[in-house]
Amino acid sequence: MTHPVDVHVGKRVRHRRWLIGMTQQQLAEQVGIKFQQIQKYETGANRVSASRLWDIADALDVPVSFFFDGLQGEEKQEDSKTLLPADLMGDKEALDLVRSYYAIPENQRRRLFELARVLSDVA
């Protein structure tokens, strides 16, 4: 039986890897393991040891704490007007949006952000 923390950490590995456009094979090569092991980590089937998590965090350019973010609030969190799913980064559409957003040049991205903020205030 998989432990919820292992599943959460695995999802965070997968989401970060996907967000930066890295394949399981590329991550496995950087960490020095087989890609099948990355698959098992990402599904929570296998636990990630502390030293391996350190290596994965280094390869994905995030602090180790990144993998535990959101662990306390697995239920839905209320955000002023709307309910956000606890696993927002598990939503493919949200990930596509974030990836596209960061592909926009910074000055245009700021303007888009302000537009989105204004539109959400009006809604």
ABEGO torsion letter per residue (X at the ends): XBBAAAAAAAAAAAAAAAAAGBBAAAAAAAAGBBAAAAAAAAAGABBBBAAAAAAAAAAAGBBAAAAABGAABABBBBBGABBBBABAAABAAAAAAAAAAAABBAAAAAAAAAAAAAAAAAX
